[in-house]
């Protein structure tokens, strides 16, 4: 073979080897990254063009997928869209994004989950179009509607939990939004809706229920401090505690007053613990937090779920109790001020611990996952999240929380159908700004059915404004 021919053969071999290496790299080594690239139109059509499975509440779908003339084949739609928006989230082909349950359970709803393999094989042999599976939620439509109606046009959130299991019966966040607009295949409509929601100063896309934003709890936090005082100090509801008119923590001349600068109890400076709790005496809890100490307070809040990762399966933002830098900061934090920040879900968990003899069950939103023909794939089993307090501590807290409703600021949550136990909160934000209104409580029956966390943003007095919402939700459960 002459030299020019040998050189030509060598060039051809090198070209073939280069082509083989490139093809192997693209088809094997880079396949995953290329499939996940948002610019890959084939992946988008495959991901977003499936007949997506339903999200179901009480046996009825709250989503639908309608066949349309579009490269994506199916238009996702949301029934009772505003009521369930922050739970379902949205499935947007325009923005190539998902939120809420649409995202958390995408592999089931989109049909790609390994548990749906038998269904995939059947579709392959029958030639049927791929279908996604279903997701059944724990939400109770009557309880969800009661929470929605009671919150009205105010900004805020409501979470209702079944204490014995952790099942989430209601999760409402307001203002809400219409996921149908963002899910539209018309890019102009989808973009305009999204930009409008983003620009809205009321931030309707925030899920206030699970901590997309966190809020100062004010006096509703005193449930946790009271628990720490009982656990660490051996107190009961009838123990005498310090309750001065004013208190200055060590190292500062700043004076802490009780709400409205009132005397606590009879003004003697020493009252039964249940009186200090019912009248929400700040000085008692400032002193109590200092007696418990920073380390024990942090241990207690973390046992109640602060600083802990949690998925329901929506990702929950952890509530915060920053390590106090001095005695003054610890005193303020102990009655829910300074840098303490919580979500309504956290406060519902706190109430559920008292209702459930000191045990917090892990909150969950998904009851079952289903095949396309609604056969059961999996059912969520209740599990223990933590045991922050003893059963006896729960008994003492319940006595005091009942007093709040029967004789104190929680009177607006009182029900003629069931005894309610709870704690109100009015969290001061800044001068000239209305405080956040809170209520955390439950039905104090032999077997409590529901624990609630109610938050009204800049709602004013917690008892008057959050209490009636809690009552409506509790009655929606116990009257079924």
Helices and strands as residue ranges (DSSP letters): H 3-24, I 25-29, H 31-36, H 41-48, E 55-57, E 60-61, E 63-67, E 74-78, H 81-88, E 91-92, E 97-98, H 100-104, H 106-109, G 114-116, H 117-126, E 134-137, H 141-151, E 156-161, E 168-174, H 179-182, H 187-199, G 218-221, H 222-233, E 240-242, E 246-247, E 256-257, G 259-261, E 270-272, H 273-278, H 282-292, H 294-303, E 310-311, E 315-316, H 327-333, H 344-355, E 360-361, E 366-370, E 376-379, E 384-386, H 391-407, G 409-413, E 420-427, E 436-443, E 451-456, H 462-478
